[in-house]
Amino acid sequence: MNNEIVLLLEALLSLGIAIFFVYLSKYRYCENKRYASKYENNKKMLIFRLIVTEILKWGSIAMLICIVTKVLSVFITLYILTPLFIALHMILFNTDYLKGVMTFTKGIYYVGLTIISVIQVFFTTVNVAELALGFTLSLAIFESVSALYDGYKTIQEAKMNDNL
C-alpha cells in the first residue's frame, strides 16, 4: 500500500510540473511577441526562441501523455526529464522573472523529492540505491546545465570586455 502512495506522489509531482510547463508556454509566447516588437532586426533569434518554445511546450505535453499512459516510467520523468526541463527553461529564457519562477519550481521539486524520499525510506522497502541514484541524477543535471551556462556566459562577457 505504501509503495502505491509513493508512486502516486511521484506521478503527481511530475504531472504537476509538466502541467506548469505547458501553462508557462503561454507566458513565453507573450514574451516572444514583446521580443519581436523590440528586436525586429534580429529575426534569427526570434525564430530560435519560437522553435525552443514549441519544443519545450510539446515536450511537456509528451511528458504528460507518457506519464498518464505509463509509456515512460515515473523514475525517468521524475529524476531525469523534470530537472532537464527546469534547467533548460532557466538557461534558454534568461529573464529575471523566469529565472525566479524556475528557481521556485526547482525548490518545489526538491521539497517534493524530499517528502517522497522520507516516505520511501521509513514506510516502504525501497531500494535505497535507486533513491540515491535518482537524487544524484537530478542534481547532476541541474549542476551540469548550470555550469555549462555559467561558463558560456563568462566567455561571452570576457569577449565583450575584450572588444571594449
N, CA, C and O atoms as a DFTB+ gen file, in Angstrom:
656 C
 N C O
     1  1       0.826      -1.202       0.000
     2  2       0.000       0.000       0.000
     3  2       0.869       1.264       0.000
     4  3       0.604       2.207      -0.746
     5  1       1.910       1.273       0.845
     6  2       2.766       2.454       0.926
     7  2       3.508       2.699      -0.375
     8  3       3.748       3.848      -0.746
     9  1       3.876       1.625      -1.074
    10  2       4.571       1.772      -2.346
    11  2       3.673       2.456      -3.376
    12  3       4.147       3.258      -4.182
    13  1       2.374       2.138      -3.349
    14  2       1.434       2.786      -4.261
    15  2       1.311       4.277      -3.954
    16  3       1.169       5.091      -4.866
    17  1       1.365       4.629      -2.684
    18  2       1.298       6.044      -2.296
    19  2       2.518       6.786      -2.824
    20  3       2.400       7.901      -3.331
    21  1       3.680       6.171      -2.706
    22  2       4.912       6.791      -3.200
    23  2       4.841       6.974      -4.708
    24  3       5.176       8.041      -5.222
    25  1       4.404       5.935      -5.422
    26  2       4.281       6.044      -6.881
    27  2       3.289       7.134      -7.265
    28  3       3.514       7.872      -8.224
    29  1       2.192       7.235      -6.517
    30  2       1.203       8.283      -6.784
    31  2       1.809       9.666      -6.559
    32  3       1.609      10.568      -7.374
    33  1       2.544       9.842      -5.466
    34  2       3.175      11.135      -5.189
    35  2       4.210      11.492      -6.249
    36  3       4.297      12.645      -6.671
    37  1       4.996      10.505      -6.680
    38  2       5.980      10.757      -7.733
    39  2       5.295      11.178      -9.025
    40  3       5.725      12.119      -9.692
    41  1       4.221      10.468      -9.369
    42  2       3.489      10.803     -10.594
    43  2       2.843      12.180     -10.484
    44  3       2.858      12.949     -11.445
    45  1       2.277      12.496      -9.322
    46  2       1.643      13.811      -9.142
    47  2       2.657      14.945      -9.233
    48  3       2.369      15.987      -9.822
    49  1       3.842      14.751      -8.657
    50  2       4.877      15.779      -8.739
    51  2       5.303      15.989     -10.185
    52  3       5.412      17.125     -10.645
    53  1       5.543      14.897     -10.901
    54  2       5.926      15.012     -12.313
    55  2       4.810      15.633     -13.141
    56  3       5.062      16.508     -13.969
    57  1       3.580      15.186     -12.924
    58  2       2.443      15.738     -13.667
    59  2       2.256      17.218     -13.377
    60  3       2.041      18.015     -14.291
    61  1       2.339      17.583     -12.107
    62  2       2.156      18.987     -11.738
    63  2       3.172      19.893     -12.403
    64  3       2.817      20.957     -12.910
    65  1       4.416      19.489     -12.405
    66  2       5.453      20.317     -13.022
    67  2       5.295      20.332     -14.537
    68  3       5.514      21.369     -15.163
    69  1       4.917      19.199     -15.144
    70  2       4.705      19.164     -16.596
    71  2       3.527      20.055     -16.995
    72  3       3.600      20.762     -18.000
    73  1       2.452      20.026     -16.220
    74  2       1.305      20.907     -16.492
    75  2       1.733      22.361     -16.358
    76  3       1.333      23.205     -17.160
    77  1       2.537      22.655     -15.358
    78  2       3.046      24.012     -15.179
    79  2       3.869      24.449     -16.386
    80  3       3.767      25.598     -16.815
    81  1       4.685      23.550     -16.942
    82  2       5.483      23.884     -18.125
    83  2       4.599      24.214     -19.320
    84  3       4.891      25.145     -20.070
    85  1       3.519      23.454     -19.501
    86  2       2.598      23.735     -20.608
    87  2       1.965      25.107     -20.396
    88  3       1.870      25.898     -21.335
    89  1       1.534      25.391     -19.173
    90  2       0.955      26.695     -18.866
    91  2       1.984      27.807     -19.083
    92  3       1.648      28.889     -19.565
    93  1       3.218      27.534     -18.730
    94  2       4.283      28.524     -18.854
    95  2       4.570      28.882     -20.309
    96  3       5.077      29.968     -20.591
    97  1       4.253      27.986     -21.226
    98  2       4.487      28.284     -22.642
    99  2       3.656      29.486     -23.090
   100  3       4.072      30.219     -23.988
   101  1       2.478      29.700     -22.473
   102  2       1.682      30.894     -22.800
   103  2       2.450      32.164     -22.438
   104  3       2.443      33.133     -23.196
   105  1       3.103      32.158     -21.293
   106  2       3.914      33.308     -20.886
   107  2       5.052      33.527     -21.875
   108  3       5.343      34.661     -22.257
   109  1       5.696      32.436     -22.287
   110  2       6.816      32.567     -23.215
   111  2       6.360      33.091     -24.570
   112  3       7.090      33.841     -25.218
   113  1       5.168      32.709     -25.008
   114  2       4.649      33.247     -26.272
   115  2       4.454      34.757     -26.167
   116  3       4.768      35.487     -27.107
   117  1       3.941      35.230     -25.039
   118  2       3.788      36.684     -24.833
   119  2       5.147      37.365     -24.832
   120  3       5.312      38.433     -25.422
   121  1       6.116      36.752     -24.172
   122  2       7.467      37.312     -24.163
   123  2       8.062      37.334     -25.566
   124  3       8.767      38.276     -25.928
   125  1       7.782      36.303     -26.355
   126  2       8.290      36.267     -27.726
   127  2       7.678      37.387     -28.565
   128  3       8.355      37.969     -29.412
   129  1       6.397      37.690     -28.331
   130  2       5.757      38.799     -29.054
   131  2       6.416      40.123     -28.673
   132  3       6.703      40.954     -29.535
   133  1       6.649      40.309     -27.387
   134  2       7.317      41.526     -26.924
   135  2       8.734      41.607     -27.494
   136  3       9.186      42.672     -27.913
   137  1       9.414      40.488     -27.504
   138  2      10.770      40.419     -28.044
   139  2      10.762      40.754     -29.534
   140  3      11.655      41.443     -30.027
   141  1       9.744      40.259     -30.250
   142  2       9.657      40.501     -31.702
   143  2       9.478      41.976     -32.007
   144  3      10.074      42.488     -32.955
   145  1       8.669      42.666     -31.222
   146  2       8.468      44.094     -31.486
   147  2       9.678      44.922     -31.057
   148  3       9.952      45.969     -31.644
   149  1      10.391      44.467     -30.054
   150  2      11.544      45.217     -29.572
   151  2      12.775      45.017     -30.459
   152  3      13.532      45.958     -30.697
   153  1      12.970      43.803     -30.941
   154  2      14.156      43.477     -31.733
   155  2      13.755      42.984     -33.119
   156  3      14.015      41.834     -33.474
   157  1      13.126      43.851     -33.896
   158  2      12.645      43.454     -35.217
   159  2      13.770      42.999     -36.137
   160  3      13.566      42.128     -36.982
   161  1      14.938      43.574     -35.981
   162  2      16.035      43.258     -36.895
   163  2      16.728      41.933     -36.582
   164  3      17.562      41.485     -37.369
   165  1      16.409      41.301     -35.466
   166  2      17.059      40.048     -35.087
   167  2      16.098      38.874     -35.301
   168  3      15.649      38.246     -34.342
   169  1      15.796      38.592     -36.547
   170  2      14.827      37.545     -36.890
   171  2      15.335      36.149     -36.513
   172  3      14.548      35.287     -36.122
   173  1      16.638      35.931     -36.629
   174  2      17.189      34.610     -36.311
   175  2      16.936      34.257     -34.850
   176  3      16.544      33.135     -34.529
   177  1      17.165      35.222     -33.974
   178  2      16.962      34.961     -32.552
   179  2      15.487      34.729     -32.244
   180  3      15.147      33.877     -31.423
   181  1      14.616      35.485     -32.900
   182  2      13.185      35.302     -32.678
   183  2      12.750      33.912     -33.141
   184  3      11.998      33.230     -32.443
   185  1      13.217      33.496     -34.306
   186  2      12.873      32.163     -34.801
   187  2      13.392      31.094     -33.846
   188  3      12.697      30.119     -33.562
   189  1      14.607      31.278     -33.354
   190  2      15.174      30.334     -32.386
   191  2      14.313      30.264     -31.130
   192  3      14.020      29.176     -30.634
   193  1      13.906      31.425     -30.616
   194  2      13.064      31.461     -29.416
   195  2      11.735      30.757     -29.651
   196  3      11.260      30.019     -28.787
   197  1      11.130      30.981     -30.823
   198  2       9.855      30.332     -31.131
   199  2      10.022      28.815     -31.242
   200  3       9.181      28.058     -30.757
   201  1      11.095      28.381     -31.872
   202  2      11.345      26.939     -32.007
   203  2      11.559      26.308     -30.634
   204  3      11.002      25.251     -30.340
   205  1      12.358      26.949     -29.802
   206  2      12.612      26.416     -28.459
   207  2      11.323      26.387     -27.646
   208  3      11.067      25.420     -26.928
   209  1      10.510      27.436     -27.752
   210  2       9.234      27.470     -27.039
   211  2       8.352      26.308     -27.478
   212  3       7.754      25.630     -26.642
   213  1       8.269      26.079     -28.778
   214  2       7.457      24.972     -29.294
   215  2       7.991      23.620     -28.825
   216  3       7.221      22.756     -28.406
   217  1       9.297      23.442     -28.896
   218  2       9.891      22.162     -28.481
   219  2       9.610      21.892     -27.003
   220  3       9.228      20.780     -26.637
   221  1       9.796      22.901     -26.157
   222  2       9.551      22.708     -24.727
   223  2       8.068      22.486     -24.440
   224  3       7.715      21.691     -23.569
   225  1       7.205      23.185     -25.169
   226  2       5.760      23.000     -24.973
   227  2       5.353      21.582     -25.358
   228  3       4.684      20.895     -24.586
   229  1       5.752      21.145     -26.545
   230  2       5.367      19.805     -26.991
   231  2       6.098      18.725     -26.201
   232  3       5.567      17.630     -26.015
   233  1       7.294      19.017     -25.741
   234  2       7.985      18.073     -24.867
   235  2       7.241      17.894     -23.555
   236  3       7.148      16.782     -23.036
   237  1       6.710      18.989     -23.017
   238  2       5.926      18.920     -21.782
   239  2       4.636      18.144     -22.000
   240  3       4.238      17.337     -21.159
   241  1       3.985      18.390     -23.129
   242  2       2.753      17.656     -23.440
   243  2       3.059      16.167     -23.615
   244  3       2.316      15.315     -23.128
   245  1       4.146      15.860     -24.304
   246  2       4.540      14.457     -24.480
   247  2       4.843      13.807     -23.134
   248  3       4.494      12.648     -22.905
   249  1       5.495      14.557     -22.241
   250  2       5.795      14.030     -20.915
   251  2       4.496      13.736     -20.161
   252  3       4.384      12.702     -19.502
   253  1       3.519      14.635     -20.255
   254  2       2.220      14.407     -19.616
   255  2       1.566      13.137     -20.143
   256  3       1.108      12.292     -19.374
   257  1       1.529      13.017     -21.460
   258  2       0.889      11.850     -22.073
   259  2       1.615      10.569     -21.683
   260  3       0.980       9.557     -21.384
   261  1       2.930      10.613     -21.686
   262  2       3.715       9.418     -21.342
   263  2       3.546       9.018     -19.882
   264  3       3.586       7.830     -19.563
   265  1       3.361       9.978     -19.000
   266  2       3.139       9.654     -17.587
   267  2       1.764       9.024     -17.418
   268  3       1.618       7.998     -16.753
   269  1       0.750       9.650     -18.029
   270  2      -0.621       9.170     -17.871
   271  2      -0.794       7.783     -18.491
   272  3      -1.455       6.924     -17.908
   273  1      -0.210       7.560     -19.660
   274  2      -0.357       6.263     -20.331
   275  2       0.676       5.239     -19.879
   276  3       0.674       4.104     -20.354
   277  1       1.550       5.628     -18.972
   278  2       2.591       4.762     -18.405
   279  2       3.561       4.247     -19.466
   280  3       4.084       3.139     -19.353
   281  1       3.797       5.062     -20.501
   282  2       4.792       4.718     -21.514
   283  2       6.191       4.918     -20.941
   284  3       7.086       4.106     -21.174
   285  1       6.372       6.001     -20.192
   286  2       7.639       6.270     -19.509
   287  2       7.484       5.928     -18.037
   288  3       6.418       6.120     -17.452
   289  1       8.537       5.429     -17.455
   290  2       8.474       5.164     -16.022
   291  2       8.525       6.492     -15.272
   292  3       9.078       7.482     -15.751
   293  1       7.942       6.480     -14.109
   294  2       7.945       7.683     -13.283
   295  2       9.373       8.036     -12.893
   296  3       9.697       9.213     -12.734
   297  1      10.229       7.031     -12.738
   298  2      11.630       7.279     -12.392
   299  2      12.291       8.167     -13.443
   300  3      12.962       9.139     -13.096
   301  1      12.107       7.846     -14.720
   302  2      12.723       8.631     -15.798
   303  2      12.157      10.042     -15.828
   304  3      12.907      11.009     -15.960
   305  1      10.839      10.167     -15.708
   306  2      10.252      11.511     -15.771
   307  2      10.603      12.332     -14.544
   308  3      10.860      13.531     -14.650
   309  1      10.615      11.696     -13.378
   310  2      10.852      12.447     -12.143
   311  2      12.314      12.824     -11.963
   312  3      12.618      13.956     -11.587
   313  1      13.216      11.897     -12.225
   314  2      14.621      12.143     -11.914
   315  2      15.457      12.617     -13.093
   316  3      16.566      13.111     -12.889
   317  1      14.962      12.484     -14.321
   318  2      15.755      12.898     -15.480
   319  2      15.073      14.014     -16.264
   320  3      15.650      15.087     -16.438
   321  1      13.851      13.773     -16.738
   322  2      13.197      14.755     -17.610
   323  2      12.789      16.036     -16.885
   324  3      12.968      17.131     -17.418
   325  1      12.246      15.908     -15.682
   326  2      11.802      17.105     -14.958
   327  2      12.959      18.055     -14.657
   328  3      12.834      19.244     -14.949
   329  1      14.090      17.594     -14.081
   330  2      15.189      18.540     -13.868
   331  2      15.762      19.082     -15.171
   332  3      16.209      20.228     -15.227
   333  1      15.751      18.262     -16.217
   334  2      16.244      18.724     -17.511
   335  2      15.375      19.859     -18.043
   336  3      15.899      20.860     -18.533
   337  1      14.067      19.716     -17.952
   338  2      13.163      20.765     -18.422
   339  2      13.303      22.032     -17.583
   340  3      13.297      23.135     -18.130
   341  1      13.427      21.892     -16.271
   342  2      13.597      23.072     -15.413
   343  2      14.890      23.797     -15.775
   344  3      14.898      25.020     -15.915
   345  1      15.973      23.055     -15.925
   346  2      17.265      23.673     -16.254
   347  2      17.225      24.337     -17.624
   348  3      17.761      25.433     -17.793
   349  1      16.599      23.693     -18.603
   350  2      16.503      24.293     -19.939
   351  2      15.694      25.581     -19.918
   352  3      16.049      26.552     -20.587
   353  1      14.612      25.594     -19.154
   354  2      13.835      26.830     -19.027
   355  2      14.679      27.938     -18.409
   356  3      14.584      29.100     -18.806
   357  1      15.503      27.570     -17.435
   358  2      16.310      28.582     -16.750
   359  2      17.347      29.205     -17.672
   360  3      17.613      30.403     -17.577
   361  1      17.937      28.414     -18.560
   362  2      19.009      28.980     -19.381
   363  2      18.528      29.504     -20.725
   364  3      19.103      30.457     -21.252
   365  1      17.489      28.905     -21.290
   366  2      17.060      29.336     -22.622
   367  2      16.191      30.585     -22.593
   368  3      16.140      31.325     -23.575
   369  1      15.519      30.822     -21.499
   370  2      14.692      32.021     -21.365
   371  2      15.214      32.808     -20.174
   372  3      14.667      32.747     -19.073
   373  1      16.277      33.542     -20.422
   374  2      17.047      34.180     -19.365
   375  2      16.489      35.558     -19.029
   376  3      17.086      36.581     -19.366
   377  1      15.344      35.573     -18.364
   378  2      14.830      36.826     -17.813
   379  2      14.826      36.674     -16.295
   380  3      14.789      35.558     -15.776
   381  1      14.865      37.785     -15.596
   382  2      14.868      37.720     -14.137
   383  2      13.604      37.040     -13.616
   384  3      13.661      36.228     -12.692
   385  1      12.461      37.381     -14.221
   386  2      11.192      36.804     -13.777
   387  2      11.191      35.288     -13.956
   388  3      10.856      34.546     -13.033
   389  1      11.569      34.836     -15.155
   390  2      11.529      33.402     -15.431
   391  2      12.583      32.646     -14.632
   392  3      12.346      31.513     -14.214
   393  1      13.739      33.258     -14.416
   394  2      14.748      32.615     -13.560
   395  2      14.209      32.451     -12.143
   396  3      14.431      31.421     -11.506
   397  1      13.501      33.470     -11.649
   398  2      12.894      33.376     -10.325
   399  2      11.833      32.292     -10.259
   400  3      11.781      31.522      -9.300
   401  1      10.989      32.232     -11.277
   402  2       9.938      31.214     -11.321
   403  2      10.549      29.817     -11.379
   404  3      10.082      28.908     -10.692
   405  1      11.582      29.638     -12.188
   406  2      12.207      28.321     -12.316
   407  2      12.987      27.942     -11.061
   408  3      13.041      26.765     -10.704
   409  1      13.588      28.917     -10.391
   410  2      14.264      28.628      -9.126
   411  2      13.240      28.193      -8.082
   412  3      13.492      27.267      -7.312
   413  1      12.085      28.860      -8.055
   414  2      10.994      28.478      -7.158
   415  2      10.498      27.071      -7.505
   416  3      10.260      26.256      -6.613
   417  1      10.344      26.792      -8.797
   418  2       9.911      25.464      -9.244
   419  2      10.930      24.402      -8.847
   420  3      10.562      23.304      -8.430
   421  1      12.201      24.731      -8.979
   422  2      13.274      23.821      -8.568
   423  2      13.169      23.535      -7.071
   424  3      13.359      22.397      -6.643
   425  1      12.868      24.561      -6.275
   426  2      12.687      24.370      -4.837
   427  2      11.514      23.460      -4.525
   428  3      11.615      22.579      -3.671
   429  1      10.396      23.670      -5.219
   430  2       9.226      22.804      -5.033
   431  2       9.576      21.367      -5.413
   432  3       9.180      20.419      -4.735
   433  1      10.317      21.223      -6.496
   434  2      10.740      19.893      -6.952
   435  2      11.555      19.192      -5.870
   436  3      11.308      18.024      -5.569
   437  1      12.523      19.892      -5.285
   438  2      13.362      19.271      -4.262
   439  2      12.587      18.988      -2.975
   440  3      12.836      17.976      -2.320
   441  1      11.661      19.857      -2.604
   442  2      10.824      19.577      -1.434
   443  2       9.986      18.327      -1.693
   444  3       9.853      17.465      -0.824
   445  1       9.419      18.237      -2.904
   446  2       8.647      17.047      -3.264
   447  2       9.485      15.784      -3.218
   448  3       9.040      14.756      -2.706
   449  1      10.703      15.856      -3.754
   450  2      11.594      14.688      -3.709
   451  2      11.944      14.307      -2.277
   452  3      12.040      13.125      -1.947
   453  1      12.133      15.305      -1.434
   454  2      12.465      15.026      -0.034
   455  2      11.315      14.312       0.658
   456  3      11.529      13.334       1.374
   457  1      10.099      14.795       0.448
   458  2       8.923      14.160       1.061
   459  2       8.777      12.725       0.559
   460  3       8.540      11.805       1.342
   461  1       8.921      12.546      -0.750
   462  2       8.815      11.201      -1.329
   463  2       9.900      10.291      -0.761
   464  3       9.635       9.131      -0.445
   465  1      11.113      10.808      -0.631
   466  2      12.223      10.000      -0.113
   467  2      12.001       9.594       1.335
   468  3      12.280       8.456       1.712
   469  1      11.501      10.516       2.147
   470  2      11.234      10.194       3.553
   471  2      10.184       9.097       3.642
   472  3      10.330       8.155       4.421
   473  1       9.130       9.217       2.850
   474  2       8.091       8.183       2.852
   475  2       8.676       6.849       2.405
   476  3       8.388       5.809       2.997
   477  1       9.499       6.882       1.357
   478  2      10.090       5.640       0.858
   479  2      10.994       4.982       1.893
   480  3      10.931       3.770       2.095
   481  1      11.817       5.764       2.535
   482  2      12.781       5.194       3.480
   483  2      12.088       4.648       4.725
   484  3      12.443       3.569       5.200
   485  1      11.112       5.371       5.258
   486  2      10.512       4.962       6.523
   487  2       9.327       4.013       6.387
   488  3       9.045       3.252       7.312
   489  1       8.630       4.042       5.260
   490  2       7.393       3.272       5.182
   491  2       7.375       2.194       4.109
   492  3       6.389       1.464       4.004
   493  1       8.411       2.068       3.322
   494  2       8.431       1.019       2.300
   495  2       9.772       0.313       2.332
   496  3      10.694       0.725       3.035
   497  1       9.862      -0.727       1.578
   498  2      11.124      -1.454       1.461
   499  2      11.781      -1.072       0.142
   500  3      12.098      -1.926      -0.685
   501  1      11.975       0.215      -0.033
   502  2      12.535       0.718      -1.281
   503  2      14.028       0.429      -1.334
   504  3      14.706       0.358      -0.309
   505  1      14.504       0.271      -2.520
   506  2      15.929       0.107      -2.742
   507  2      16.584       1.480      -2.566
   508  3      16.362       2.382      -3.373
   509  1      17.374       1.634      -1.531
   510  2      17.992       2.924      -1.224
   511  2      18.962       3.337      -2.327
   512  3      19.150       4.528      -2.573
   513  1      19.574       2.365      -2.987
   514  2      20.489       2.689      -4.087
   515  2      19.737       3.378      -5.226
   516  3      20.258       4.312      -5.835
   517  1      18.516       2.925      -5.516
   518  2      17.709       3.563      -6.562
   519  2      17.362       4.993      -6.175
   520  3      17.395       5.896      -7.010
   521  1      17.033       5.191      -4.920
   522  2      16.717       6.527      -4.417
   523  2      17.931       7.445      -4.524
   524  3      17.810       8.589      -4.963
   525  1      19.084       6.951      -4.129
   526  2      20.312       7.752      -4.210
   527  2      20.668       8.054      -5.656
   528  3      21.109       9.160      -5.970
   529  1      20.481       7.088      -6.529
   530  2      20.752       7.298      -7.948
   531  2      19.844       8.381      -8.519
   532  3      20.293       9.232      -9.288
   533  1      18.575       8.351      -8.147
   534  2      17.638       9.367      -8.628
   535  2      18.034      10.765      -8.193
   536  3      18.051      11.692      -9.002
   537  1      18.354      10.919      -6.913
   538  2      18.784      12.230      -6.424
   539  2      20.070      12.677      -7.103
   540  3      20.209      13.842      -7.475
   541  1      21.008      11.751      -7.263
   542  2      22.279      12.093      -7.901
   543  2      22.069      12.518      -9.345
   544  3      22.678      13.485      -9.804
   545  1      21.218      11.806     -10.059
   546  2      20.927      12.171     -11.449
   547  2      20.315      13.561     -11.553
   548  3      20.755      14.378     -12.362
   549  1      19.307      13.830     -10.740
   550  2      18.649      15.134     -10.835
   551  2      19.598      16.259     -10.444
   552  3      19.606      17.310     -11.085
   553  1      20.392      16.054      -9.410
   554  2      21.357      17.074      -9.006
   555  2      22.428      17.266     -10.074
   556  3      22.829      18.395     -10.358
   557  1      22.890      16.168     -10.664
   558  2      23.907      16.263     -11.722
   559  2      23.374      17.020     -12.933
   560  3      24.101      17.804     -13.543
   561  1      22.125      16.793     -13.281
   562  2      21.533      17.508     -14.420
   563  2      21.478      18.997     -14.127
   564  3      21.905      19.807     -14.950
   565  1      20.955      19.368     -12.960
   566  2      20.871      20.789     -12.610
   567  2      22.245      21.442     -12.614
   568  3      22.440      22.501     -13.211
   569  1      23.187      20.806     -11.948
   570  2      24.501      21.419     -11.794
   571  2      25.281      21.470     -13.101
   572  3      25.968      22.456     -13.367
   573  1      25.188      20.427     -13.919
   574  2      25.941      20.441     -15.178
   575  2      25.385      21.472     -16.144
   576  3      26.155      22.170     -16.804
   577  1      24.072      21.583     -16.241
   578  2      23.490      22.592     -17.130
   579  2      23.810      23.989     -16.615
   580  3      24.128      24.882     -17.400
   581  1      23.727      24.184     -15.310
   582  2      24.065      25.491     -14.740
   583  2      25.532      25.835     -14.978
   584  3      25.857      26.976     -15.308
   585  1      26.413      24.860     -14.812
   586  2      27.842      25.110     -15.032
   587  2      28.127      25.436     -16.491
   588  3      28.903      26.345     -16.783
   589  1      27.505      24.703     -17.408
   590  2      27.688      24.991     -18.833
   591  2      27.215      26.400     -19.169
   592  3      27.882      27.130     -19.902
   593  1      26.069      26.771     -18.631
   594  2      25.532      28.099     -18.904
   595  2      26.413      29.183     -18.283
   596  3      26.706      30.190     -18.927
   597  1      26.831      28.981     -17.043
   598  2      27.693      29.973     -16.396
   599  2      29.009      30.132     -17.148
   600  3      29.509      31.247     -17.303
   601  1      29.571      29.018     -17.614
   602  2      30.799      29.090     -18.403
   603  2      30.591      29.836     -19.705
   604  3      31.417      30.666     -20.086
   605  1      29.503      29.549     -20.388
   606  2      29.186      30.236     -21.641
   607  2      29.008      31.735     -21.409
   608  3      29.507      32.559     -22.175
   609  1      28.294      32.071     -20.346
   610  2      28.049      33.480     -20.023
   611  2      29.361      34.195     -19.696
   612  3      29.565      35.334     -20.116
   613  1      30.239      33.545     -18.962
   614  2      31.533      34.133     -18.619
   615  2      32.379      34.357     -19.865
   616  3      33.039      35.387     -19.996
   617  1      32.359      33.392     -20.778
   618  2      33.100      33.544     -22.036
   619  2      32.555      34.720     -22.835
   620  3      33.327      35.508     -23.382
   621  1      31.240      34.845     -22.907
   622  2      30.628      35.954     -23.644
   623  2      30.982      37.301     -23.017
   624  3      31.275      38.263     -23.727
   625  1      30.953      37.365     -21.686
   626  2      31.316      38.610     -21.003
   627  2      32.781      38.951     -21.240
   628  3      33.124      40.120     -21.415
   629  1      33.644      37.945     -21.248
   630  2      35.067      38.183     -21.500
   631  2      35.280      38.699     -22.914
   632  3      36.101      39.589     -23.134
   633  1      34.551      38.148     -23.866
   634  2      34.647      38.625     -25.247
   635  2      34.177      40.068     -25.357
   636  3      34.779      40.869     -26.072
   637  1      33.101      40.400     -24.649
   638  2      32.577      41.775     -24.670
   639  2      33.595      42.734     -24.066
   640  3      33.803      43.828     -24.590
   641  1      34.228      42.332     -22.974
   642  2      35.219      43.188     -22.324
   643  2      36.465      43.358     -23.187
   644  3      37.085      44.421     -23.185
   645  1      36.831      42.307     -23.927
   646  2      37.988      42.399     -24.820
   647  2      37.713      43.328     -25.995
   648  3      38.630      43.969     -26.510
   649  1      36.462      43.404     -26.418
   650  2      36.092      44.269     -27.544
   651  2      36.031      45.744     -27.153
   652  3      36.074      46.618     -28.018
   653  1      35.933      46.018     -25.873
   654  2      35.846      47.409     -25.421
   655  2      37.171      48.025     -25.474
   656  3      37.320      49.198     -25.135
